[in-house]
Amino acid sequence: MTTSFRCLISIILVTLIIKGSYGCSLNNITIGTTRSGREINDMPEWNVVVTNNCNCVQSHLTLSCVGFKTLEPVDPSILKVGDGDCLLINGNPLPGFGTVKFSYVWYPPFIFWPKRSTIGSCN
């Protein structure tokens, strides 16, 4: 009985360790903003790179963007600006270790935060 119990506990622990090492969350999404060096109407252009630092697909990736403004429009197929939320790539999957890039013109730079996503298949 004790051997069976130990074996069961070992299987549960190994399963949790394996699942934990492949699990993804919003913590795996990084957003970097850098100045491009261009200026439009005396305002700087900013390049944004959103990266999925996980081996799992993340779709329906929504960023918090309350108060986001830009002088130059961002392609809505890349960033669809809503009421305080911005949908990235029309909700399509961002593959594991994939990136999405866009630029905008405003000052000061805007801080985007990942708000929600749906975790899909993992490699």
N, C-alpha and C positions, 0 to 999 in steps of 0.2 A: 504494500500500500504506500509506504513512504517513497519507494523508488518511482512509482507511477505519479505521485504528487510532484516530486522533484522534476520528473520528465515534463509534466504538463506546465509547470512554472517556467522551465527552461524554454519551452516552445513559445510561450506567451512573451517572455522577455526578448527572445530573438525576433519575433514578429514585430514588436514595438520598436526595436532598434532599427530594423530594416525599413519599416514604414516611416519612422522619424527622419531617416537619412534621405528619403526621397520626397518627403512632403514639401509642398510649396505654399507660400502665402504672399500677402502684399509686401511683407518684409523683403521679398526677393526682387521687388521692382525698385530700380534706382532711376532717378531723374537728375540729369546733369544739365546745367545751363551755363553757357559761356558766351562771351561777347564776340561777335563775328568780325568786328573792326569796321563794318559799314555803318553809315549814318544816313537816315532818311528824315528830312525836315528837322534836322538838328536833334534827332532822337536815335539812340543806338539800336542796332539789330542784335537779337539774341538767338543763338542756336540751342535747341533743346534736344537731348538724346534720352529716350526712355528705353531702359534695358531690362529684360527679364533674366535675372541671374539664377535661373533654376532650369532643371532639365524637363520640367512639365510645361505644357502649353497653358497660357492664361488668356482667356477671351473675355469679352464684355468689360474690358479694362476701362474703368472710369476714374478720372482725376478730379480732385477738388480744384475749382478755378473761380471761386467767388471773386468778382471784381476784375477779372481778366480783361485787358484792353490791348488793342494793337492798331497801328496806323495802316499796316499792310495785312490784308486778309490771309488767314491760314487756310490751306486746302481743307474743306470740310470732310473729305474722305480720309484725311489723316487726323484731324482734331475737330470734332463737332462740338461747338460751344453751346451749352444750354444754360439753364437758370442755376448757376452755381456749380454745375457739373460739366465736365468735358469728356465726351466719349472718344476713345482712341481707336483709330482705323475701323470705324463703323461697327465696333464690337467684334470684329473678326479676330481670329486667334493670333496671338503673338507667340511664336514658337519659343521653346526653351533656348535660352542664350541669344534670342533675337533682339533686334533694336528697331526703333522707330524714331525718325528725325523730323523736326520741323523748325521753322524760324518765325519770329515775330518782332515787331518794332514798337518799343515803348520804354519809358523810364519812370520809375526804377524797374529793375528786372522783377518778374513775377515768380513766385515760388509755387510750383505745382506739387501736389501730394497725391499719391495713389489712394483712392477711396474704396474701391471694391473691384473684384474680378471673379471669374469663374475658373476654377482650376480644372484642366482637362488631362489628357493622357500624358504619360511621362516616357521619356526615352530610356 
